[in-house]
């Protein structure tokens, strides 16, 4: 148990530091409807301003629309910007999924936008993660399909994903549980666990994401099974084995942070305050 607590502490220090990066100063402010919402590369800012009506760039801020514009108008301008980025080869995989555009601190949506444009524009996304645990205290981990664009073949939480436009985190968690783990609501008791914020560079831009983490207490005899083809394997591990898997860098960054919160509570490991926030 001493080794497990040490691994939990060391992994938390590593992944919480990665998730708390300072914004790249070369990125320019993205202002949508009169409010600072994201951060974009200068090249993309100039491209959008030159080609999209309703967008302008003054060298410091890419401005989309005006404060008086409706959600529909802002969404329309952003849709044109996303399509331009796709056509210019800046977006490599168009998802065809809409996500709510919010301020970095959250709050009501101001527009909707194609999911694949969010990292390029440094906009906030909201995600959900499920720690699926059994009555005997073990935890399920799922291996991402080798065909996934991001982190193929890495291990993940039992279910996880992005909150779609118009969804609440709870709605999204139940949907992901059904799609990725084949779980019906009666298969588990869902308990809100914690929330954390990730801010870090990615290959496609800048990731700003608020993660809502849940513990799913699975009913006795329930065995998860993937439905959507995004998971290629699943394993049931005790706390020691899960902590070791994370320490070996076999688990995605955000899934590691979600699992580490549960592991710390399970093993009695005290983690530094400030990173994990209360679920609201």
N, C-alpha and C positions, 0 to 999 in steps of 0.2 A: 504493500500500500504506500510505503514511503516513496518508492520509485515512481509510482503512478502519480502521486501528488506533485512530485518534482517535474514530471513530464507535463502535467497540466499547467503548472506555473510557467515553465519555460515556453510552451507552445502559446499560451495566452500572451506572454510578453512579445513574442515574435509577431503573431497575427494582429494583435491590437495595435502595435506600432505600424504595421503595414497599412492598416485600415484608417490611420489617423494622419495621413500625409498632408502637408501644406500645399495649397493650390499652386500649380505651376505659374509663376508670374508672367510668363510669356502669353498665357491665354487671356483673351479679351472678354470683357463683361458682355453677357447676353441679356438684353432688356426686352421683356415681352409685355406689351400693354402698359408701359410706364413703370414696370417693376423688375428689379434685378433678379433674374431667375437661373442663369447658368453661366458657363464659361466656354468659349470657343476659340479655336486656333485663329490666328490672324489671317491665314490663307483662306480658311473657310468663311470667315467674316467678310472678307473682300469679295469672294465669289458670290455669296448670297446677296450682298448689297448691290453688286453690279447687275445681277440677273433677275432679282425678284422685286416686283413692285410691292411697296409697303415695307421695304427693309432699307436701312441706311447704316453707314459705318463712318465714324468720325476719327478713326485711328485708335480709339480706346474702347468704344462700346458698339456692338452690333444691336441696332434697335429694330424690333419687330412690332409694327403697328403703333397705335397710340393708346393712351390711357382710357380714352372714350370708346375704343373699339369693343365690340361684343366678343363673347367666347367663340361664336361661329366665325367671325372675321379673323380673329387671331389664329384659329385652327386652320383656316383656309390658307393664310400666308405661310404658316409653318408646314403645311402639307406640300406647298410648292417648293419650299426650301428643302424639305426632305427628298422630294423627287429629284431635285437638281443634284443634291449630293449623291444620290443613287446613280443617276445618269453619268455623273463625272467620275464614277468609280470609287467614291469615298465610302459608300455603304456597300459592303460585299454580299450581304444576305438580307434581302427584304423580307420581313416577317409577316406583313399583312395583319398586324395586331395593333390596336390603338391602346395607348396608355395615357392616363391623366397627367397634364402638365401642372405642377404646383410650385410654389415658392420653396426655396431650400429649407425653410423652417416648417414646411407643410401647409396645412390649411386647405380651403376649397380650391377646386381646379379652376384654372383660367383658360385652358384650352385642352385639346386632345391632339396626340401626335403619334405617328408610326414609331413603334417600339425601337426599331433598329437605329433611329436617329438620336436617341437620348445620350449615349456616351459621347458622340461627336460634339454635341451641344452642351455637355456638362450639366444636364438637367437631372433633378431629383427623380429617382424611381423608388418604388416601395415593393419590398419582397416579403415572402413568408417562408419560414423554415419549420419543419416538424421533427422533433425528437420522438421517434416511436419506441416506446418502452413496454416491456412485457411484465406480467405480474411478478415474475421472479427477479426483476431488476436489471435485465439486460436491455441493450439498445440495438435497434436495427440500423444498418447503414446500406445505402444503395449505390451501386456502381453506375456511373453515367455511361451511356452508349458511346462506342468508339466513333460513331457518326456525328456526335455533337460538335458544333463549331467551337464552343468554349469548354475547356477542361475535359476533352474526351478521355474516357477511361478512368477518370479520377473518382474517388468515393465521395459521397454526398450524404445529406440527411435522408431519412426515409422518404420524405416528399418536400419539395421546395419549388418556388417559382415566383414570377413577378405578378403583382396585382394589376389586373387589366382595367381599362377605362370603365368607370361606374361601379367597380367592385369595392367592397370593404376587405380589409385583411382577413377577416373571418370567412367571408365568402370565398376568397381566393384559396385559403388553406383547405377548406373542405373540397374545393374543386381539384386542387393538386393531389390531395389524399386519394381521391377517386381515380384520377388519371394515372398517377405514378405508382400508387400502392394498391389499387383495387379495393380501397376501404370505403364501406358505407358508414354513415354517421353512427349507426348502432354498433359498429365494430370497436369503437373507442370512446373514451372520455377525453375531451379536448380542454387543456388547461393553459391559459396564457402564462408565459414564462418571463420573457424580457424583450427589450428593444435595444438595438444598437445601430450606430451610424457608421457607414464606410465612406471614406473620401480618399481616393487613390488613383494613380494613373493606370490606364489599361492600354492594350494594343489599339483600341478603337477610339481613344480619347480620354475622358475623365469620368470615373465612376463616383457618383454621389447617390447613396442608397440607404434608405431606412429599412431595417430588417425587423420584422415582428416574428418572434420565436414562440412556438407552442410545444408543450409536451402532450403527446397522445398516449394515454394509458390504454393499451390494447386489451380487449377482453381475452380471457383465457381461451386458447385454441385458435385464435385468429392468426393467419399467416398472410402477409402482404404478397401481392402479385402485380407486376406491372401491366398496364393496359395500353399506354400510348406509344410504346416502343422506344422511349427515351432512357430506359433503364435496362442494363443487360445482366445484372446480377444483384443479389441482396444477401447480406450476411447478418447473423445475430451474434453480437459480441458482448462480453462482460466489460465492465468499466476499465479494467487493466488493458484489455486488448484494443478497445476504442482509443484510449489515450496513447497507446503505442502507435496505432495507425496514423493518428494525427501528427505525432512527433516525427514520424518517418516521411512526412510531407506527401502522404497518399490521399489526403482529403482536401477538397477545395477550401479556399481561405474563409469564405463566409460560412460555409457549413461547419468548418472547424470551430469558429467562434460561437456558433449556435450550440454545438455539442459540448464545448468546453464549459459553458455556463451550467448545463445539466450535470456534467461530470464533476464540477467543483462542488455542487450541492450534494451529489451522490456520495462523494468521498470525504466531505468535510474540509476541502481545500479552500482557504480564504484568498480571494483575488483582490487586487487593488480596486478601490472605488473609482467611479467616474465614467468608465467605459460603458458598462451595462446600465440601462435606464429602466425605470418602472414602466410596466405595461399600462398604456392609457388608451 
